[in-house]
Amino acid sequence: MRSTRATAAVERLKERSGNEGYAMVRNADESFYLVDHSGAAPVKLCERMPLDEFVAFVKAYGPQTPRRQTKSDIAFEKQLVKKS
């Protein structure tokens, strides 16, 4: 089942955006596209893409979550700024 990565990417998009209307469509030729069912009529959000391109598209689509930073990460970035 190669579409597991694509399904997980769409589920993460739903969580990030709060929109449960996003769905993925898988074609017989192993291509995928994203659809938004939240309105009156479904809206096709992209053209057919192979798996890797589709996952990259879905990751970049919609709101992004901020990167988590530890105290060590913040201290390291401050050290980098001081050296510049």
C-alpha positions as a printed Julia matrix, in Angstrom:
84×3 Matrix{Float64}:
   0.0    0.0     0.0
   2.08   2.91   -1.27
  -0.56   5.52   -0.54
   0.07   5.41    3.23
   2.5    8.36    3.03
  -0.03  10.36    1.03
  -2.84   9.54    3.45
  -0.71  10.57    6.43
   0.22  13.85    4.7
  -3.47  14.67    4.09
  -4.33  13.84    7.71
  -1.58  16.2     8.93
  -2.97  18.91    6.6
  -6.42  18.43    8.12
  -4.98  18.85   11.62
  -2.93  21.95   10.68
  -5.78  23.71    8.88
  -8.75  22.54   10.95
 -10.55  21.74    7.69
 -11.88  18.18    7.58
 -12.97  18.61    3.96
  -9.6   17.75    2.41
  -9.43  14.4     0.64
  -6.96  12.64   -1.59
  -7.94  10.93   -4.82
  -5.83   8.02   -6.04
  -5.96   7.05   -9.71
  -5.31   3.7   -11.34
  -1.99   4.95  -12.72
  -0.71   5.55   -9.13
  -1.13   9.33   -9.38
  -2.82  11.47   -6.72
  -4.57  14.81   -6.41
  -6.03  16.84   -3.55
  -9.71  17.8    -3.32
 -11.52  20.13   -0.91
 -15.07  18.97   -0.08
 -15.82  21.69    2.47
 -17.88  23.85    0.06
 -21.06  23.12   -1.88
 -19.13  21.51   -4.73
 -15.77  19.71   -4.51
 -12.79  21.79   -5.62
  -9.76  20.15   -7.22
  -6.69  21.82   -5.67
  -3.93  20.36   -7.85
  -3.29  18.32  -10.95
  -2.4   14.62  -10.93
   1.01  13.99   -9.38
   3.19  11.01   -8.56
   3.4   10.03   -4.88
   6.56  11.95   -3.9
   5.45  15.18   -5.6
   1.97  14.89   -4.07
   3.34  14.46   -0.54
   5.64  17.47   -1.02
   2.7   19.54   -2.33
   0.46  18.63    0.61
   3.25  19.39    3.12
   3.67  22.87    1.64
  -0.09  23.55    1.27
  -2.01  25.39    3.97
  -0.81  26.79    7.29
   2.52  25.54    8.59
   3.24  24.53   12.16
   6.07  26.38   13.87
   9.23  24.37   14.39
   9.71  23.19   17.97
  12.84  24.51   19.64
  14.52  23.38   22.81
  16.48  25.65   25.13
  19.66  24.2    23.63
  18.53  25.1    20.1
  17.82  28.7    21.13
  21.18  29.03   22.91
  23.01  27.6    19.89
  21.29  30.05   17.52
  22.27  32.95   19.81
  25.9   31.8    19.64
  25.72  31.69   15.84
  24.37  35.24   15.7
  27.16  36.53   17.98
  29.85  35.07   15.69
  28.44  36.7    12.57
